[in-house]
């Protein structure tokens, strides 16, 4: 099975809401800073993919992901590799 790096990703998340708000309130909304820690599955110019864990040897030596998040590169502030 491949060795996966454990990382912390700090990124700015999008915001969507159905609330009725005054224009000034809407234009003053700030992006949400999110922190995710997980195992880096893939990273390219477009996105990174993290998983919270893996399940190995469940079905014929294939690795299964136990939850994942896809983060667009343009929203990422920092990626830090963590030590075990």
C-alpha positions in Angstrom: 0.0 0.0 0.0 1.3 3.5 -0.7 2.7 5.6 2.1 0.6 8.7 2.6 1.8 12.0 4.1 -0.1 13.5 7.0 -0.8 17.2 6.4 -2.6 20.2 7.8 -4.3 22.4 5.2 -5.5 25.9 6.0 -7.9 27.1 3.4 -10.7 29.6 2.7 -14.1 28.0 2.3 -17.0 29.3 0.2 -20.2 30.5 1.9 -23.7 29.9 0.7 -26.9 30.9 2.6 -30.6 31.2 2.0 -31.1 33.9 4.7 -32.7 37.2 3.9 -30.0 39.8 4.7 -29.6 43.5 4.0 -27.1 44.3 1.2 -24.5 45.8 3.6 -24.5 42.6 5.7 -24.0 40.4 2.6 -21.2 42.5 1.2 -19.3 42.4 4.6 -19.4 38.6 4.9 -15.9 37.1 5.2 -14.7 33.8 4.0 -14.5 31.0 6.5 -11.0 29.8 7.4 -11.0 26.0 7.6 -8.3 23.7 9.0 -8.2 20.1 7.9 -5.8 17.5 9.0 -5.6 14.3 7.0 -3.6 12.0 4.7 -2.7 13.5 1.3 -4.1 11.2 -1.4 -3.5 13.5 -4.4 -2.2 17.0 -5.2 -2.1 18.7 -8.6 -2.4 22.2 -10.0 -6.2 22.1 -9.7 -6.9 20.5 -6.3 -5.7 18.4 -3.4 -7.6 15.5 -1.9 -7.3 14.5 1.8 -8.7 11.4 3.6 -9.4 11.1 7.3 -8.2 7.5 7.2 -7.7 4.4 5.2 -9.0 0.9 5.3 -6.4 -1.6 4.0 -6.8 -5.2 3.0 -10.6 -5.1 3.1 -11.1 -6.4 -0.4 -8.3 -8.1 -2.3 -5.4 -5.8 -1.2 -7.2 -2.6 -2.3 -7.0 0.6 -0.2 -10.3 2.2 0.6 -10.7 5.8 1.8 -12.6 6.5 5.1 -14.1 9.9 4.2 -12.4 12.5 2.0 -12.4 16.2 1.2 -11.4 17.9 -2.2 -10.0 21.4 -1.8 -9.5 23.7 -4.8 -5.9 25.0 -5.0 -7.0 28.6 -5.3 -8.6 28.4 -1.9 -5.6 27.0 0.0 -3.5 29.3 2.2 -1.0 26.8 3.5 -0.2 23.1 3.5 2.1 21.8 6.3 3.5 18.3 6.4 3.1 16.8 9.9 5.3 14.3 11.6 3.7 11.1 13.0 
